[in-house]
Amino acid sequence: MEAQEGYVTEIARLFPRQGEWTERDFFALPESNRRIELSNGVLTMAPSPTGEHALILMELASRLKNHAAAAGLGEVLVAPLDVRLFPGTIRQPDILFVKEENRERIGRYFDGPPDWVAEIISPGSRELDEEVKLAEYAQAGVPEYWLVDPENRTIRVYTLQGEAYTLTGTASPGQVARSTTVEGFEVAVGDVFGKL
């Protein structure tokens, strides 16, 4: 047991301390299907999403992808995909949309703000999604941010006004959430949550 603890300690010494991580350190990590993010020098790893989260993600992403493809608007991507919002901040939005004219930002990671992002709130991510990411996405210049809330069965649509988001709508089952950035995209909230 002591040998194992010593080995773990030695491995831990290979990496920076929390608060000291850089983009270079982050991008030197081995490829992983885990959701690892960087903000203010701190590396975080989210637990695997729930089945409910995965069903909502697939429903919303497929509807957005079908709409974007039919209209030739751009590309839809889902986590895990590193998105470098600005120097030192790398997030993995649940769903992102990039306009056709910004397609060149897609590479090993997505460099710069996407044109639209959505986060599905998990039981442990509410503060992160509603406060921290709301501020970071606004700072990065993401034009539109959707917060999908399974607990309250709502979709909140935020649009960037200057340097901060304005809540432009909250839609519940029986209502439609409409994008201001993805031309013509709207979705019935009840369809996104399905039978959950």
MDAnalysis code that builds the backbone (N, CA, C; Angstrom):
import MDAnalysis as mda
import numpy as np

u = mda.Universe.empty(588, n_residues=196, atom_resindex=np.repeat(np.arange(196), 3), trajectory=True)
u.add_TopologyAttr("name", ["N", "CA", "C"] * 196)
u.add_TopologyAttr("resid", np.arange(1, 197))
u.add_TopologyAttr("resname", ["MET", "GLU", "ALA", "GLN", "GLU", "GLY", "TYR", "VAL", "THR", "GLU", "ILE", "ALA", "ARG", "LEU", "PHE", "PRO", "ARG", "GLN", "GLY", "GLU", "TRP", "THR", "GLU", "ARG", "ASP", "PHE", "PHE", "ALA", "LEU", "PRO", "GLU", "SER", "ASN", "ARG", "ARG", "ILE", "GLU", "LEU", "SER", "ASN", "GLY", "VAL", "LEU", "THR", "MET", "ALA", "PRO", "SER", "PRO", "THR", "GLY", "GLU", "HIS", "ALA", "LEU", "ILE", "LEU", "MET", "GLU", "LEU", "ALA", "SER", "ARG", "LEU", "LYS", "ASN", "HIS", "ALA", "ALA", "ALA", "ALA", "GLY", "LEU", "GLY", "GLU", "VAL", "LEU", "VAL", "ALA", "PRO", "LEU", "ASP", "VAL", "ARG", "LEU", "PHE", "PRO", "GLY", "THR", "ILE", "ARG", "GLN", "PRO", "ASP", "ILE", "LEU", "PHE", "VAL", "LYS", "GLU", "GLU", "ASN", "ARG", "GLU", "ARG", "ILE", "GLY", "ARG", "TYR", "PHE", "ASP", "GLY", "PRO", "PRO", "ASP", "TRP", "VAL", "ALA", "GLU", "ILE", "ILE", "SER", "PRO", "GLY", "SER", "ARG", "GLU", "LEU", "ASP", "GLU", "GLU", "VAL", "LYS", "LEU", "ALA", "GLU", "TYR", "ALA", "GLN", "ALA", "GLY", "VAL", "PRO", "GLU", "TYR", "TRP", "LEU", "VAL", "ASP", "PRO", "GLU", "ASN", "ARG", "THR", "ILE", "ARG", "VAL", "TYR", "THR", "LEU", "GLN", "GLY", "GLU", "ALA", "TYR", "THR", "LEU", "THR", "GLY", "THR", "ALA", "SER", "PRO", "GLY", "GLN", "VAL", "ALA", "ARG", "SER", "THR", "THR", "VAL", "GLU", "GLY", "PHE", "GLU", "VAL", "ALA", "VAL", "GLY", "ASP", "VAL", "PHE", "GLY", "LYS", "LEU"])
u.atoms.positions = np.array([
    [0.812, -1.193, 0.000],
    [0.000, 0.000, 0.000],
    [0.858, 1.260, 0.000],
    [1.932, 1.273, 0.820],
    [2.817, 2.433, 0.869],
    [3.467, 2.685, -0.481],
    [3.850, 1.624, -1.167],
    [4.473, 1.776, -2.489],
    [3.500, 2.424, -3.458],
    [2.231, 2.041, -3.391],
    [1.215, 2.620, -4.276],
    [1.024, 4.103, -3.969],
    [0.939, 4.474, -2.690],
    [0.790, 5.875, -2.304],
    [1.988, 6.691, -2.766],
    [3.185, 6.127, -2.634],
    [4.394, 6.817, -3.087],
    [4.362, 7.057, -4.587],
    [3.873, 6.067, -5.327],
    [3.769, 6.191, -6.785],
    [2.794, 7.302, -7.163],
    [1.645, 7.341, -6.489],
    [0.646, 8.380, -6.760],
    [1.225, 9.750, -6.453],
    [1.945, 9.878, -5.371],
    [2.576, 11.148, -5.014],
    [3.581, 11.570, -6.082],
    [4.367, 10.647, -6.565],
    [5.346, 10.951, -7.612],
    [4.650, 11.424, -8.898],
    [3.554, 10.746, -9.280],
    [2.790, 11.149, -10.473],
    [2.255, 12.568, -10.277],
    [1.709, 12.844, -9.085],
    [1.134, 14.168, -8.812],
    [2.183, 15.265, -8.950],
    [3.430, 14.965, -8.652],
    [4.497, 15.972, -8.762],
    [4.817, 16.328, -10.215],
    [4.358, 15.511, -11.150],
    [4.600, 15.795, -12.562],
    [3.704, 16.914, -13.088],
    [2.672, 17.252, -12.343],
    [1.688, 18.217, -12.812],
    [1.721, 19.478, -11.953],
    [1.278, 20.598, -12.509],
    [1.248, 21.848, -11.734],
    [0.242, 21.768, -10.584],
    [0.432, 22.644, -9.616],
    [-0.528, 22.752, -8.523],
    [-1.761, 23.475, -9.043],
    [-2.901, 23.259, -8.370],
    [-4.114, 23.979, -8.724],
    [-3.840, 25.484, -8.589],
    [-4.304, 26.227, -9.558],
    [-4.063, 27.664, -9.602],
    [-2.853, 28.027, -10.446],
    [-2.035, 27.016, -10.828],
    [-0.819, 27.266, -11.599],
    [-0.842, 26.631, -12.992],
    [-1.957, 26.015, -13.360],
    [-2.055, 25.375, -14.671],
    [-2.063, 26.438, -15.773],
    [-1.366, 26.150, -16.873],
    [-1.351, 27.027, -18.043],
    [-1.999, 26.290, -19.213],
    [-2.240, 27.021, -20.281],
    [-2.760, 26.367, -21.489],
    [-1.780, 25.306, -21.979],
    [-0.521, 25.604, -21.897],
    [0.495, 24.639, -22.351],
    [0.391, 23.340, -21.542],
    [0.256, 23.468, -20.226],
    [0.080, 22.282, -19.371],
    [-1.183, 21.526, -19.772],
    [-2.266, 22.283, -19.968],
    [-3.554, 21.679, -20.309],
    [-3.455, 20.882, -21.601],
    [-2.904, 21.498, -22.644],
    [-2.840, 20.823, -23.943],
    [-1.784, 19.722, -23.991],
    [-0.943, 19.621, -22.958],
    [0.026, 18.526, -22.875],
    [-0.578, 17.269, -22.243],
    [-1.784, 17.403, -21.684],
    [-2.447, 16.226, -21.108],
    [-2.744, 15.205, -22.208],
    [-2.746, 13.931, -21.871],
    [-3.091, 12.922, -22.887],
    [-4.556, 13.049, -23.289],
    [-4.862, 12.606, -24.496],
    [-6.237, 12.647, -24.991],
    [-7.135, 11.859, -24.055],
    [-8.329, 12.390, -23.835],
    [-9.255, 11.754, -22.906],
    [-10.685, 12.020, -23.333],
    [-11.587, 11.127, -22.969],
    [-12.990, 11.385, -23.232],
    [-13.665, 11.979, -21.994],
    [-12.862, 12.330, -20.985],
    [-13.359, 12.982, -19.777],
    [-13.523, 14.478, -20.040],
    [-14.439, 15.107, -19.322],
    [-14.680, 16.546, -19.464],
    [-13.752, 17.293, -18.523],
    [-12.639, 17.760, -19.084],
    [-11.628, 18.477, -18.313],
    [-11.623, 19.921, -18.808],
    [-11.666, 20.869, -17.858],
    [-11.706, 22.283, -18.217],
    [-10.655, 23.048, -17.424],
    [-10.296, 24.239, -17.923],
    [-9.290, 25.095, -17.296],
    [-9.841, 26.501, -17.160],
    [-9.728, 27.064, -15.957],
    [-10.144, 28.445, -15.724],
    [-9.347, 29.001, -14.555],
    [-8.726, 30.151, -14.755],
    [-7.944, 30.812, -13.696],
    [-6.870, 29.902, -13.113],
    [-6.215, 29.115, -13.970],
    [-5.136, 28.250, -13.521],
    [-5.587, 26.996, -12.793],
    [-6.897, 26.783, -12.723],
    [-7.440, 25.630, -12.007],
    [-8.008, 24.626, -13.004],
    [-7.589, 23.390, -12.850],
    [-8.064, 22.305, -13.697],
    [-9.230, 21.624, -12.994],
    [-10.348, 21.430, -13.712],
    [-11.501, 20.746, -13.134],
    [-11.917, 19.600, -14.041],
    [-12.495, 18.580, -13.423],
    [-12.999, 17.448, -14.188],
    [-14.417, 17.161, -13.706],
    [-15.356, 17.216, -14.633],
    [-16.755, 16.966, -14.294],
    [-17.029, 15.469, -14.292],
    [-17.958, 15.041, -13.436],
    [-18.350, 13.631, -13.482],
    [-19.067, 13.319, -14.791],
    [-19.156, 12.064, -15.128],
    [-19.863, 11.671, -16.347],
    [-21.312, 12.137, -16.275],
    [-21.878, 12.573, -17.418],
    [-23.271, 13.018, -17.421],
    [-24.232, 11.869, -17.117],
    [-25.413, 12.233, -16.635],
    [-26.453, 11.238, -16.368],
    [-27.110, 10.831, -17.677],
    [-27.899, 9.767, -17.615],
    [-28.659, 9.350, -18.794],
    [-29.631, 10.428, -19.233],
    [-30.272, 11.108, -18.276],
    [-31.199, 12.201, -18.583],
    [-30.474, 13.310, -19.348],
    [-29.293, 13.661, -18.871],
    [-28.463, 14.687, -19.515],
    [-28.155, 14.290, -20.951],
    [-27.758, 13.034, -21.141],
    [-27.398, 12.547, -22.481],
    [-28.594, 12.570, -23.431],
    [-29.776, 12.187, -22.945],
    [-30.974, 12.201, -23.794],
    [-31.334, 13.622, -24.226],
    [-31.266, 14.569, -23.291],
    [-31.570, 15.969, -23.607],
    [-30.550, 16.512, -24.601],
    [-29.276, 16.227, -24.360],
    [-28.218, 16.694, -25.256],
    [-28.441, 16.183, -26.678],
    [-28.716, 14.895, -26.807],
    [-28.903, 14.321, -28.144],
    [-30.123, 14.923, -28.844],
    [-31.195, 15.125, -28.101],
    [-32.416, 15.682, -28.690],
    [-32.188, 17.101, -29.197],
    [-31.615, 17.947, -28.352],
    [-31.391, 19.343, -28.750],
    [-30.336, 19.445, -29.844],
    [-29.239, 18.716, -29.697],
    [-28.168, 18.774, -30.696],
    [-28.635, 18.267, -32.053],
    [-29.425, 17.196, -32.074],
    [-29.878, 16.662, -33.371],
    [-30.851, 17.631, -34.043],
    [-31.714, 18.267, -33.277],
    [-32.632, 19.247, -33.868],
    [-31.863, 20.453, -34.427],
    [-30.872, 20.912, -33.664],
    [-30.062, 22.046, -34.132],
    [-29.246, 21.647, -35.361],
    [-28.660, 20.449, -35.338],
    [-27.849, 19.989, -36.472],
    [-28.699, 19.864, -37.728],
    [-29.882, 19.275, -37.611],
    [-30.773, 19.133, -38.771],
    [-31.153, 20.494, -39.341],
    [-31.456, 21.438, -38.480],
    [-31.823, 22.783, -38.929],
    [-30.642, 23.466, -39.622],
    [-29.474, 23.424, -38.977],
    [-28.288, 24.091, -39.527],
    [-27.872, 23.474, -40.860],
    [-27.946, 22.156, -40.967],
    [-27.562, 21.480, -42.213],
    [-28.538, 21.809, -43.337],
    [-29.832, 21.792, -43.044],
    [-30.839, 22.071, -44.074],
    [-30.722, 23.491, -44.607],
    [-30.339, 24.420, -43.738],
    [-30.237, 25.818, -44.148],
    [-28.813, 26.223, -44.539],
    [-27.855, 25.299, -44.414],
    [-26.466, 25.608, -44.757],
    [-25.861, 26.689, -43.873],
    [-26.217, 26.668, -42.582],
    [-25.798, 27.743, -41.677],
    [-24.441, 27.525, -41.035],
    [-24.084, 26.266, -40.771],
    [-22.833, 26.008, -40.073],
    [-22.807, 24.619, -39.482],
    [-21.990, 24.461, -38.445],
    [-21.721, 23.146, -37.874],
    [-22.117, 23.103, -36.409],
    [-22.589, 21.943, -35.954],
    [-22.956, 21.712, -34.561],
    [-21.987, 20.677, -33.992],
    [-21.439, 20.967, -32.817],
    [-20.491, 20.071, -32.158],
    [-20.937, 19.860, -30.717],
    [-20.537, 18.733, -30.130],
    [-20.898, 18.429, -28.751],
    [-19.660, 18.063, -27.941],
    [-19.791, 18.165, -26.615],
    [-18.706, 17.797, -25.708],
    [-18.458, 16.290, -25.796],
    [-17.239, 15.853, -25.564],
    [-16.120, 16.658, -25.130],
    [-15.346, 17.256, -26.302],
    [-15.253, 18.575, -26.337],
    [-14.444, 19.307, -27.302],
    [-13.913, 20.538, -26.591],
    [-12.601, 20.688, -26.546],
    [-12.005, 21.841, -25.886],
    [-12.317, 23.101, -26.680],
    [-12.790, 24.135, -25.971],
    [-13.082, 25.435, -26.574],
    [-12.258, 26.475, -25.823],
    [-11.278, 27.046, -26.520],
    [-10.435, 28.088, -25.915],
    [-11.190, 29.409, -26.054],
    [-11.844, 29.814, -24.980],
    [-12.651, 31.027, -25.005],
    [-11.780, 32.265, -25.114],
    [-10.726, 32.297, -24.306],
    [-9.729, 33.373, -24.307],
    [-8.523, 32.824, -23.559],
    [-7.374, 33.507, -23.581],
    [-6.174, 32.948, -22.946],
    [-6.422, 32.512, -21.502],
    [-6.098, 31.254, -21.237],
    [-6.198, 30.701, -19.901],
    [-7.551, 30.119, -19.534],
    [-8.520, 30.183, -20.443],
    [-9.847, 29.641, -20.139],
    [-10.298, 28.707, -21.250],
    [-10.411, 27.431, -20.886],
    [-10.811, 26.391, -21.829],
    [-12.003, 25.652, -21.230],
    [-13.111, 25.674, -21.939],
    [-14.336, 25.023, -21.488],
    [-14.756, 23.976, -22.512],
    [-15.728, 23.157, -22.126],
    [-16.306, 22.154, -23.017],
    [-17.826, 22.289, -22.962],
    [-18.388, 23.225, -23.729],
    [-19.847, 23.370, -23.720],
    [-20.517, 22.065, -24.145],
    [-21.706, 21.807, -23.581],
    [-22.427, 20.601, -23.966],
    [-22.689, 20.596, -25.467],
    [-23.156, 21.724, -26.000],
    [-23.434, 21.850, -27.437],
    [-22.928, 23.212, -27.887],
    [-22.343, 23.256, -29.076],
    [-21.967, 24.545, -29.643],
    [-22.288, 24.566, -31.122],
    [-22.533, 25.770, -31.607],
    [-22.805, 25.999, -33.022],
    [-21.780, 27.002, -33.527],
    [-21.253, 26.732, -34.716],
    [-20.323, 27.662, -35.350],
    [-20.836, 27.961, -36.753],
    [-20.923, 29.245, -37.069],
    [-21.375, 29.651, -38.396],
    [-20.376, 29.185, -39.450],
    [-20.879, 28.990, -40.636],
    [-20.051, 28.505, -41.743],
    [-18.796, 29.361, -41.927],
    [-18.942, 30.678, -41.795],
    [-17.796, 31.567, -42.005],
    [-16.743, 31.476, -40.893],
    [-17.060, 30.808, -39.784],
    [-16.099, 30.633, -38.685],
    [-15.599, 29.200, -38.570],
    [-15.880, 28.394, -39.571],
    [-15.510, 26.976, -39.570],
    [-14.004, 26.750, -39.371],
    [-13.173, 27.692, -39.787],
    [-11.717, 27.515, -39.669],
    [-11.256, 27.451, -38.217],
    [-12.106, 27.819, -37.273],
    [-11.749, 27.737, -35.845],
    [-11.755, 26.297, -35.332],
    [-12.321, 25.374, -36.109],
    [-12.379, 23.971, -35.696],
    [-11.047, 23.316, -36.030],
    [-10.403, 22.774, -35.031],
    [-9.127, 22.085, -35.214],
    [-8.952, 21.094, -34.084],
    [-7.737, 20.989, -33.585],
    [-7.500, 20.116, -32.421],
    [-8.399, 20.545, -31.270],
    [-8.619, 21.831, -31.181],
    [-9.580, 22.417, -30.260],
    [-10.265, 23.565, -30.999],
    [-11.318, 24.097, -30.424],
    [-12.031, 25.210, -31.040],
    [-11.432, 26.490, -30.473],
    [-10.906, 27.344, -31.339],
    [-10.186, 28.538, -30.899],
    [-11.058, 29.777, -31.049],
    [-11.451, 30.344, -29.925],
    [-12.272, 31.542, -29.933],
    [-13.703, 31.225, -29.570],
    [-14.516, 32.263, -29.476],
    [-15.891, 32.026, -29.042],
    [-16.748, 31.372, -30.125],
    [-17.511, 30.347, -29.758],
    [-18.499, 29.809, -30.700],
    [-19.579, 30.872, -30.945],
    [-20.448, 30.627, -31.915],
    [-21.521, 31.569, -32.218],
    [-22.756, 31.320, -31.362],
    [-22.828, 30.154, -30.729],
    [-23.975, 29.769, -29.888],
    [-23.515, 28.622, -29.016],
    [-23.872, 28.642, -27.739],
    [-23.567, 27.506, -26.862],
    [-24.776, 27.160, -26.009],
    [-24.829, 25.911, -25.569],
    [-25.856, 25.456, -24.632],
    [-25.196, 24.596, -23.571],
    [-25.634, 24.789, -22.343],
    [-25.231, 23.935, -21.229],
    [-26.489, 23.319, -20.634],
    [-26.416, 22.047, -20.319],
    [-27.507, 21.349, -19.656],
    [-27.128, 21.265, -18.183],
    [-27.926, 21.872, -17.342],
    [-27.601, 21.947, -15.920],
    [-27.729, 20.563, -15.286],
    [-26.654, 20.133, -14.647],
    [-26.646, 18.880, -13.891],
    [-26.790, 19.230, -12.414],
    [-27.151, 18.255, -11.578],
    [-27.323, 18.569, -10.152],
    [-26.120, 19.292, -9.536],
    [-24.915, 18.938, -9.939],
    [-23.734, 19.574, -9.352],
    [-23.165, 20.739, -10.147],
    [-23.813, 21.129, -11.247],
    [-23.215, 22.176, -12.100],
    [-24.002, 23.482, -12.120],
    [-25.052, 23.603, -11.311],
    [-25.923, 24.777, -11.392],
    [-25.153, 26.094, -11.218],
    [-24.377, 26.226, -10.152],
    [-23.638, 27.473, -9.919],
    [-22.637, 27.733, -11.042],
    [-21.932, 26.699, -11.464],
    [-20.961, 26.843, -12.545],
    [-21.635, 27.329, -13.834],
    [-22.757, 26.709, -14.205],
    [-23.438, 27.055, -15.456],
    [-24.139, 28.407, -15.389],
    [-24.793, 28.695, -14.237],
    [-25.602, 29.909, -14.121],
    [-24.794, 31.156, -13.788],
    [-23.603, 30.978, -13.226],
    [-22.821, 32.142, -12.829],
    [-21.465, 32.210, -13.536],
    [-20.618, 31.207, -13.293],
    [-19.253, 31.251, -13.813],
    [-19.233, 31.216, -15.342],
    [-19.889, 30.216, -15.930],
    [-19.870, 30.109, -17.394],
    [-20.660, 31.238, -18.043],
    [-21.720, 31.701, -17.400],
    [-22.470, 32.837, -17.919],
    [-21.531, 34.037, -18.083],
    [-20.702, 34.293, -17.080],
    [-19.754, 35.408, -17.133],
    [-18.639, 35.144, -18.153],
    [-18.111, 33.921, -18.167],
    [-17.010, 33.610, -19.091],
    [-17.458, 33.661, -20.548],
    [-18.625, 33.100, -20.855],
    [-19.107, 33.127, -22.230],
    [-19.368, 34.561, -22.685],
    [-19.877, 35.395, -21.794],
    [-20.089, 36.811, -22.125],
    [-18.753, 37.500, -22.356],
    [-17.793, 37.266, -21.472],
    [-16.464, 37.868, -21.615],
    [-15.820, 37.451, -22.936],
    [-16.033, 36.207, -23.337],
    [-15.449, 35.700, -24.590],
    [-16.153, 36.266, -25.825],
    [-17.384, 36.758, -25.650],
    [-18.126, 37.306, -26.786],
    [-19.016, 36.299, -27.487],
    [-19.445, 35.227, -26.775],
    [-20.381, 34.265, -27.359],
    [-21.736, 34.975, -27.487],
    [-22.265, 35.124, -28.715],
    [-23.485, 35.911, -28.906],
    [-24.732, 35.378, -28.205],
    [-24.809, 34.051, -28.001],
    [-26.037, 33.489, -27.426],
    [-25.710, 32.268, -26.569],
    [-26.370, 32.189, -25.415],
    [-26.145, 31.112, -24.448],
    [-27.494, 30.567, -24.004],
    [-27.701, 29.258, -24.218],
    [-28.919, 28.598, -23.766],
    [-28.593, 27.783, -22.518],
    [-29.415, 27.962, -21.482],
    [-29.307, 27.159, -20.269],
    [-30.511, 26.233, -20.214],
    [-30.241, 24.956, -20.353],
    [-31.288, 23.943, -20.366],
    [-31.358, 23.357, -18.954],
    [-32.521, 23.494, -18.334],
    [-32.676, 23.151, -16.927],
    [-33.663, 21.985, -16.754],
    [-33.165, 20.741, -16.662],
    [-34.052, 19.580, -16.517],
    [-34.895, 19.616, -15.237],
    [-34.328, 20.128, -14.148],
    [-35.061, 20.160, -12.876],
    [-36.316, 21.026, -12.986],
    [-36.182, 22.196, -13.620],
    [-37.312, 23.116, -13.770],
    [-38.012, 22.990, -15.122],
    [-37.457, 22.123, -15.971],
    [-38.006, 21.870, -17.320],
    [-38.173, 23.171, -18.108],
    [-37.100, 23.954, -18.133],
    [-37.102, 25.216, -18.872],
    [-35.850, 25.333, -19.729],
    [-35.948, 26.207, -20.720],
    [-34.786, 26.631, -21.493],
    [-34.739, 28.148, -21.392],
    [-33.612, 28.656, -20.878],
    [-33.409, 30.105, -20.795],
    [-32.498, 30.532, -21.934],
    [-32.894, 31.567, -22.645],
    [-32.118, 32.084, -23.767],
    [-31.516, 33.426, -23.364],
    [-30.186, 33.488, -23.385],
    [-29.462, 34.720, -23.077],
    [-28.808, 35.233, -24.351],
    [-28.919, 36.524, -24.606],
    [-28.235, 37.126, -25.751],
    [-27.288, 38.206, -25.247],
    [-26.168, 38.328, -25.924],
    [-25.126, 39.267, -25.529],
    [-25.529, 40.680, -25.928],
    [-25.567, 41.554, -24.942],
    [-25.846, 42.975, -25.156],
    [-24.635, 43.723, -24.613],
    [-23.774, 44.194, -25.506],
    [-22.532, 44.814, -25.050],
    [-21.609, 43.750, -24.492],
    [-21.297, 43.864, -23.193],
    [-20.375, 42.916, -22.562],
    [-21.065, 41.960, -21.592],
    [-22.403, 41.999, -21.535],
    [-23.129, 41.136, -20.600],
    [-24.344, 40.533, -21.285],
    [-24.823, 39.433, -20.708],
    [-26.009, 38.778, -21.249],
    [-27.281, 39.406, -20.710],
    [-28.286, 39.398, -21.570],
    [-29.648, 39.755, -21.194],
    [-30.497, 38.515, -21.386],
    [-31.324, 38.206, -20.402],
    [-32.249, 37.084, -20.529],
    [-33.357, 37.519, -21.477],
    [-33.401, 36.897, -22.649],
    [-34.393, 37.300, -23.652],
    [-35.612, 36.392, -23.664],
    [-35.568, 35.299, -22.912],
    [-36.738, 34.440, -22.837],
    [-36.497, 33.209, -21.991],
    [-37.558, 32.776, -21.319],
    [-37.560, 31.510, -20.599],
    [-38.762, 30.739, -21.106],
    [-38.522, 29.554, -21.657],
    [-39.602, 28.754, -22.234],
    [-39.765, 27.450, -21.464],
    [-41.018, 27.063, -21.260],
    [-41.390, 25.838, -20.545],
    [-42.106, 24.902, -21.511],
    [-42.369, 23.644, -21.094],
    [-43.147, 22.755, -21.958],
    [-44.447, 23.426, -22.396],
    [-44.777, 23.271, -23.673],
    [-45.923, 23.955, -24.262],
    [-45.523, 25.258, -24.929],
    [-44.260, 25.663, -24.731],
    [-43.738, 26.881, -25.330],
    [-42.554, 26.546, -26.230],
    [-42.110, 27.556, -26.979],
    [-41.010, 27.382, -27.919],
    [-39.841, 28.272, -27.512],
    [-38.626, 27.710, -27.532],
    [-37.407, 28.494, -27.331],
    [-36.897, 28.885, -28.711],
    [-36.590, 30.176, -28.899],
    [-36.149, 30.686, -30.199],
    [-34.762, 31.288, -30.108],
    [-33.959, 30.987, -31.093],
    [-32.619, 31.549, -31.168],
    [-32.656, 32.899, -31.868],
    [-31.794, 33.799, -31.409],
    [-31.621, 35.068, -32.093],
    [-30.374, 35.039, -32.973],
    [-29.544, 34.010, -32.787],
    [-28.268, 33.911, -33.514],
    [-28.318, 32.896, -34.650],
    [-28.934, 31.751, -34.401],
    [-29.032, 30.701, -35.417],
    [-30.333, 30.956, -36.177],
    [-30.200, 31.531, -37.335],
    [-31.347, 31.991, -38.117],
    [-32.429, 30.917, -38.267],
    [-33.635, 31.254, -37.789],
    [-34.788, 30.382, -37.950],
    [-34.871, 29.210, -36.994],
    [-33.905, 29.073, -36.079],
    [-33.933, 27.906, -35.188],
    [-34.836, 28.158, -33.988],
    [-35.774, 27.233, -33.807],
    [-36.638, 27.226, -32.641],
    [-36.957, 25.783, -32.310],
    [-37.273, 25.554, -31.038],
    [-37.526, 24.188, -30.609],
    [-38.617, 24.198, -29.547],
    [-39.525, 23.249, -29.644],
    [-40.556, 23.067, -28.626],
    [-39.892, 22.468, -27.387],
    [-40.027, 23.149, -26.275],
    [-39.351, 22.719, -25.047],
    [-39.797, 21.319, -24.636],
    [-41.072, 21.014, -24.783],
    [-41.572, 19.678, -24.437],
    [-40.887, 18.587, -25.228],
    [-40.507, 18.875, -26.479],
    [-39.809, 17.880, -27.296],
    [-38.398, 17.631, -26.792],
    [-37.746, 18.671, -26.283],
    [-36.370, 18.531, -25.788],
    [-36.342, 17.637, -24.546],
    [-37.333, 17.822, -23.662],
    [-37.362, 17.028, -22.436],
    [-38.052, 15.676, -22.640],
    [-38.773, 15.536, -23.732],
    [-39.397, 14.257, -24.070],
    [-40.220, 13.694, -22.944],
    [-39.989, 12.430, -22.638],
    [-40.777, 11.737, -21.611],
    [-40.102, 11.759, -20.249],
    [-39.083, 12.590, -20.105],
    [-38.356, 12.637, -18.829],
    [-39.194, 13.249, -17.724],
])
